[in-house]
Amino acid sequence: MARLFGTDGVRGIANQALTPEIAFRLGEAAGYFFREDDRSKIVIGKDTRTSGDMLEAAIVAGITSAGADALLCGIVPTPAVAYFTRACKASGGIVISASHNPPEYNGIKFFGPDGFKLPDEMEKRIEDFVADGGPEKRPLGDGVGRVRHLEDATTRYVSHVADTIEVDLDGLTVAVDCGHGAASITTPRALKELGAKVIAVNCDFDGAKINVGCGSTDLTMLRELILTHKVDIGIAHDGDADRIIAMDELGNLVDGDTLLAVCATHLHSKRTLPEATVVATVMSNLGFQVAMEKQGIRVLQAKVGDRYVLEEMRASGATLGGEQSGHIIFLEHNTTGDGLVAALQLASVMKERALPLSKLAQVMERYPQVLTNVRVRDTGALSGNEAINEAVRSVEAVLSGSGRVLVRASGTEPLVRIMVEAQDEELARRSAASIEKVVERELT
């Protein structure tokens, strides 16, 4: 059987690559491995995708067939499931979402009882369980699990997140694009309850439009809101709201690197950044590292994927980390990337410093960075391809230490991602294009 898990759970086109049969087996595996006693419970949440109901039904059948109870949250952000897994003392959590992917995709990702994503070893055990066809015996009669609903899940999550900042947001006007996703209620409500004026779009729970020309995958609508209204900050979420992309009051992008730099600098100035350390990934901009060094903040690098950022944070004692893509982890407040927590933390810095976001963002100067994706037949063929390796070495020789090259396989899509960073943007573009041609020739 091909490997099920990518960098963020199991993902694919729903009812094709990700079938109800697979979802049932994954639910059954969760019920089997997460069961701690005779009546364990597993929290389940989903985003707005049409296929979410189908996959939820299959997962619930699997969980209950293994003798565990299913605790349904309905449509909530991914970080809400992580929170409820801990708050409800559940034995695990499951999110049905494909994050930033188009509507036809869906995914299944797991949290352990501590609210953290599963380590590679546990994912491997689940894969083996699915491949082997499940258990030899299933519980009967009263041993079969039950289904319950978590009442007021949205209200409880919003209340938790609102308590993560110490200031109100009165006087701030916030533009929000929820991308027709899971944050469509929670983010506008939290901001309003904290006193902000909210101008929101794409909050209608339309799973057929999730991530289509909106949200964090397309900032056009958010920029239009900012430029046509007097707005202090713009916020865009992906489908499951575990990430955030922000814009300042001028309509300029504030990505995960800049958001991390702003928050790390603020926390360090208050002496509340443990170990004076922040965790980023190998994709973080060189300008981020330079800025943090100037502030006396140590930067640790992890592999791409918020789970790997989190592993490095836990190992180092850091409480702040994230990715350029907008997965930001404030470990004091949640055990995974939380787009709403990140939005509130950023807004609170603006309030405490009494500065516009455009001014705060000047803490970091970005190096030109070119990112390109190549759709390939098999991402596994990237490893060991000598022609591609030689193309990378040639570019690195030209950059001669004044830039970076990273070529990697996507963990969620059939793509090879190419990143070239250089002090000169045109050089970065030419270098990325030269590698892209070789990847297309070798792998498409």
C-alpha positions in Angstrom: 0.0 0.0 0.0 1.3 3.5 -0.9 2.0 5.8 2.1 -1.1 7.4 3.4 0.2 10.2 5.5 1.8 13.4 4.0 3.2 16.3 6.0 -0.3 17.1 7.4 -2.4 13.9 7.7 -4.0 12.0 4.9 -5.1 14.1 2.0 -6.5 13.6 -1.6 -9.5 14.1 -3.8 -12.6 13.1 -1.8 -14.4 9.9 -3.0 -11.5 9.2 -5.3 -8.1 9.0 -3.5 -9.7 9.6 -0.1 -12.6 7.2 -0.1 -15.2 6.4 2.7 -13.6 3.0 3.0 -10.2 4.6 3.9 -12.0 7.0 6.2 -13.7 4.1 8.0 -10.4 2.3 8.5 -8.7 5.5 9.8 -11.6 6.0 12.2 -11.3 2.4 13.3 -7.6 2.8 13.8 -8.2 5.9 15.9 -10.7 4.0 18.1 -8.3 1.1 18.4 -5.1 3.0 19.2 -6.5 5.9 21.2 -8.7 3.8 23.4 -7.6 4.2 27.0 -10.5 2.6 28.8 -13.8 1.0 28.2 -15.4 4.2 27.1 -12.8 6.5 25.5 -14.0 9.5 23.4 -12.5 11.0 20.2 -13.2 14.6 19.2 -14.1 15.3 15.6 -14.4 18.6 13.7 -14.6 19.5 10.0 -14.4 22.4 7.6 -17.2 23.4 5.2 -16.4 21.1 2.3 -19.3 19.2 0.8 -17.5 15.9 1.3 -17.1 16.5 5.0 -20.4 14.9 5.9 -19.6 11.8 4.0 -16.2 11.3 5.5 -17.4 12.2 9.0 -20.0 9.5 8.8 -17.4 6.9 7.7 -14.9 8.0 10.4 -17.6 7.9 13.1 -18.6 4.4 12.0 -15.0 3.3 12.3 -14.5 4.9 15.7 -17.7 3.4 17.2 -17.0 0.0 15.6 -13.8 -0.1 17.6 -15.6 0.6 20.9 -14.8 4.3 21.3 -17.3 7.2 21.5 -17.3 10.0 18.9 -17.7 13.6 20.2 -18.8 15.8 17.2 -18.0 19.5 17.2 -19.5 20.2 13.7 -17.8 22.9 11.6 -14.9 24.4 13.7 -11.3 25.4 12.9 -8.6 22.8 13.2 -7.1 24.4 16.3 -10.5 24.2 18.1 -10.3 20.4 17.8 -6.8 20.5 19.3 -8.1 22.6 22.2 -11.2 20.5 22.8 -9.2 17.3 22.7 -7.4 18.6 25.8 -10.2 20.4 27.4 -12.6 17.5 27.2 -9.9 15.0 28.3 -10.5 13.0 25.1 -8.2 10.2 24.0 -7.6 11.8 20.6 -8.9 14.2 18.0 -9.6 14.1 14.3 -10.0 17.0 11.8 -11.7 16.5 8.4 -10.2 19.2 6.2 -7.8 19.7 3.3 -6.6 23.1 4.6 -5.7 25.4 1.7 -6.5 22.9 -1.1 -9.4 23.3 -3.6 -13.0 22.1 -2.7 -12.7 18.7 -4.3 -9.9 17.7 -1.9 -10.4 16.7 1.7 -8.1 15.3 4.4 -8.0 13.6 7.7 -5.5 14.6 10.4 -5.1 13.4 14.0 -4.3 14.8 17.4 -3.2 12.7 20.3 -4.7 13.1 23.8 -2.3 16.0 24.6 -3.6 18.0 21.6 -0.4 17.5 19.6 -0.2 16.0 16.1 0.9 12.4 16.0 4.6 11.5 15.7 5.8 9.6 12.6 5.9 6.3 14.4 2.2 6.5 15.4 1.2 7.4 11.8 3.2 4.4 10.6 1.3 2.1 13.1 -2.0 3.5 11.8 -1.0 2.9 8.2 0.0 -0.7 9.0 -3.4 -1.2 10.7 -5.3 0.1 7.7 -3.2 -2.0 5.3 -3.8 -5.2 7.4 -7.6 -4.7 7.2 -8.4 -3.9 10.8 -8.7 -6.0 14.0 -9.5 -9.7 14.2 -12.5 -9.0 16.6 -14.8 -6.1 17.1 -16.8 -5.3 20.2 -20.5 -6.4 20.3 -23.6 -5.2 22.0 -23.0 -2.5 24.6 -19.3 -2.5 23.7 -20.0 -0.6 20.5 -19.2 3.2 20.8 -21.8 6.0 20.9 -22.1 9.4 19.1 -22.4 12.6 21.1 -22.4 16.3 20.1 -20.3 18.9 21.8 -22.8 21.7 22.5 -21.8 25.3 21.9 -18.4 24.3 20.5 -18.0 27.6 18.6 -18.9 29.7 21.7 -16.5 27.8 23.9 -13.6 28.1 21.4 -14.1 31.8 20.9 -14.2 32.3 24.7 -10.9 30.4 25.0 -9.2 32.4 22.3 -10.4 35.8 23.5 -8.7 35.1 26.8 -5.3 34.8 25.2 -4.8 38.5 25.0 -4.8 41.1 27.8 -6.0 44.1 25.9 -9.3 45.0 24.1 -9.3 45.8 20.4 -11.5 48.8 20.7 -10.7 51.3 18.0 -9.3 48.8 15.5 -11.0 48.1 12.2 -10.3 44.6 10.9 -11.0 43.3 7.4 -11.5 39.5 7.4 -11.6 37.0 4.5 -12.6 33.6 5.9 -12.4 31.9 2.5 -15.8 30.2 3.0 -14.1 28.0 5.5 -14.2 26.9 9.1 -13.5 30.3 10.6 -16.6 31.9 9.1 -18.2 32.3 12.5 -15.3 32.2 15.0 -13.0 34.9 13.7 -15.5 37.6 13.2 -17.2 36.8 16.5 -14.0 36.9 18.5 -12.9 40.2 17.0 -16.3 41.8 17.7 -16.4 40.5 21.2 -13.0 42.1 21.9 -14.3 45.5 20.6 -13.0 45.6 17.1 -15.0 46.8 14.1 -15.1 43.9 11.6 -15.6 44.0 7.8 -15.9 40.4 6.8 -16.3 38.6 3.5 -16.7 34.9 2.4 -18.3 33.8 5.7 -21.2 31.9 4.3 -20.1 28.3 5.0 -20.1 27.5 1.2 -17.9 24.4 0.9 -18.2 24.5 -2.9 -16.3 27.8 -2.9 -13.7 27.1 -0.1 -10.3 28.6 -1.0 -11.5 29.5 -4.5 -10.3 33.0 -5.3 -10.5 34.0 -1.6 -8.9 33.5 1.8 -5.2 33.0 2.3 -4.9 31.5 -1.2 -5.9 34.7 -3.0 -5.7 38.0 -1.3 -7.4 40.1 -4.0 -10.7 40.5 -2.1 -8.9 41.3 1.1 -6.8 44.0 -0.5 -9.9 45.5 -2.1 -11.5 45.8 1.3 -8.5 47.5 2.8 -8.1 50.0 -0.1 -11.8 50.9 -0.1 -12.3 51.2 3.7 -10.3 52.7 6.5 -8.9 49.5 7.8 -6.1 48.9 10.4 -5.3 45.3 9.6 -6.5 42.6 7.2 -6.7 38.9 8.0 -7.1 36.0 5.6 -7.6 32.3 6.6 -7.3 29.1 4.8 -10.1 26.5 4.9 -9.5 25.2 8.4 -8.1 28.4 9.9 -4.9 26.9 11.3 -3.0 29.6 9.4 -3.2 33.4 8.8 -1.9 35.8 6.2 -2.2 39.4 7.2 -2.1 42.7 5.4 -1.2 46.1 6.8 -3.4 49.3 6.5 -1.8 50.1 3.1 -2.6 46.7 1.6 0.9 45.3 1.9 1.4 41.6 2.6 2.5 40.5 6.1 3.3 36.9 5.8 4.3 34.4 8.5 7.9 35.4 8.6 7.0 39.0 9.2 4.3 38.2 11.7 6.8 36.0 13.6 9.4 38.8 13.6 6.9 41.3 14.9 5.6 39.1 17.7 9.0 37.7 18.7 10.5 41.2 18.9 7.6 42.4 21.1 7.7 39.4 23.4 11.5 39.7 23.7 11.2 43.4 24.6 8.9 42.3 27.5 11.2 39.5 28.5 8.5 37.0 27.9 10.1 35.0 25.0 11.5 31.9 26.6 15.1 31.1 25.8 15.1 34.3 23.6 14.3 31.7 20.9 11.9 31.4 18.0 11.5 28.4 15.7 11.1 28.8 11.9 11.6 26.5 8.9 14.2 26.1 6.2 11.8 28.1 4.0 12.0 31.2 6.2 13.4 34.3 4.5 17.0 35.2 5.1 15.8 38.7 6.1 13.9 37.1 9.1 17.1 35.5 10.4 19.1 38.7 10.0 16.4 40.7 11.8 16.2 38.3 14.7 20.0 38.3 15.1 19.9 42.1 15.4 17.3 41.8 18.2 19.3 39.2 20.0 16.9 36.4 19.3 18.1 32.9 18.4 16.4 31.3 15.4 16.2 27.5 15.2 15.2 25.9 11.9 13.0 22.9 11.4 11.8 21.0 8.4 8.8 22.4 6.5 5.5 21.5 8.2 4.1 22.9 11.4 4.4 19.6 13.1 8.2 19.7 12.7 8.2 23.3 14.0 6.3 22.1 17.0 8.7 19.2 17.6 11.7 21.7 17.6 9.8 24.0 19.9 9.1 21.3 22.5 12.7 20.1 22.3 14.2 23.6 22.7 11.7 25.1 25.2 10.6 27.8 22.7 7.0 28.9 22.9 6.8 30.8 19.6 7.4 29.3 16.1 5.9 29.1 12.7 6.1 29.0 8.9 6.2 31.6 6.2 2.9 30.2 5.0 1.2 31.5 8.1 1.1 28.5 10.4 2.0 30.3 13.7 2.2 28.4 17.0 1.8 30.2 20.3 2.4 27.2 22.5 1.3 29.0 25.6 -2.2 29.2 24.0 -2.6 26.1 21.8 -0.8 23.0 20.7 -1.0 23.6 17.0 -1.0 26.5 14.5 -4.0 28.7 15.2 -4.9 31.4 12.8 -7.3 33.2 15.2 -4.8 33.2 18.1 -2.1 34.6 15.7 -4.5 37.3 14.5 -5.3 38.4 18.1 -1.7 38.3 19.2 -0.7 40.5 16.2 -3.6 42.9 16.9 -2.7 43.1 20.5 0.9 44.1 19.6 -0.6 47.0 17.5 -2.6 48.1 20.5 0.1 47.8 23.1 2.7 49.6 20.9 0.2 52.1 19.5 1.8 51.7 16.1 0.3 50.8 12.6 1.1 47.4 11.3 3.1 48.9 8.4 5.5 50.5 11.0 5.8 47.3 13.0 6.6 45.2 9.9 9.7 47.3 9.3 11.5 45.2 11.9 12.3 42.9 9.1 13.6 43.6 5.6 12.8 40.8 3.2 15.4 39.3 0.8 14.0 38.7 -2.7 12.6 35.2 -2.7 11.2 33.4 -5.7 8.9 30.4 -5.2 7.6 28.2 -8.0 5.8 24.9 -8.1 6.1 22.1 -10.8 3.3 19.5 -11.0 5.0 16.1 -11.4 4.0 12.5 -12.0 5.8 11.2 -8.9 7.3 13.4 -6.1 9.3 10.4 -4.9 11.4 10.6 -8.1 12.9 13.8 -7.0 15.2 12.1 -4.5 18.4 11.1 -6.1 17.8 12.7 -9.5 21.3 13.7 -10.5 20.3 16.2 -13.2 18.2 18.2 -10.7 21.0 18.0 -8.1 23.5 19.3 -10.6 21.1 22.2 -11.6 20.9 23.1 -7.9 24.7 23.0 -7.4 25.2 25.2 -10.4 22.8 27.9 -9.0 24.5 27.6 -5.6 27.8 28.3 -7.2 26.5 31.4 -8.9 25.0 32.7 -5.6 28.3 31.9 -3.8 26.9 32.2 -0.3 24.8 35.3 -0.9 21.5 33.3 -1.2 19.8 30.0 -0.8 18.3 27.2 -2.9 15.7 24.7 -1.7 14.0 22.1 -3.9 11.6 19.8 -2.1 8.6 17.6 -2.7 5.3 18.8 -1.4 3.9 16.6 1.3 0.2 17.3 0.4 0.1 17.6 -3.4 2.0 16.1 -6.5 4.3 19.2 -6.7 8.0 19.9 -6.5 8.5 23.2 -4.8 11.5 25.4 -5.8 12.7 28.3 -3.7 15.6 30.6 -4.6 16.7 33.5 -2.5 19.2 36.1 -3.5 20.1 39.7 -2.8 19.1 40.5 -6.4 15.6 39.6 -7.5 16.3 39.2 -11.1 19.1 36.7 -10.3 16.7 34.8 -8.1 14.2 34.6 -10.9 16.7 33.4 -13.5 18.1 30.9 -11.1 14.6 29.5 -10.2 13.6 29.3 -13.9 16.8 27.3 -14.7 16.0 24.7 -12.0 12.3 24.6 -13.0 13.2 23.7 -16.6 15.3 20.7 -15.4 12.6 19.5 -13.0 10.0 19.7 -15.8 12.2 17.8 -18.2 13.0 15.1 -15.6 9.8 14.6 -13.7 6.8 15.7 -15.9 
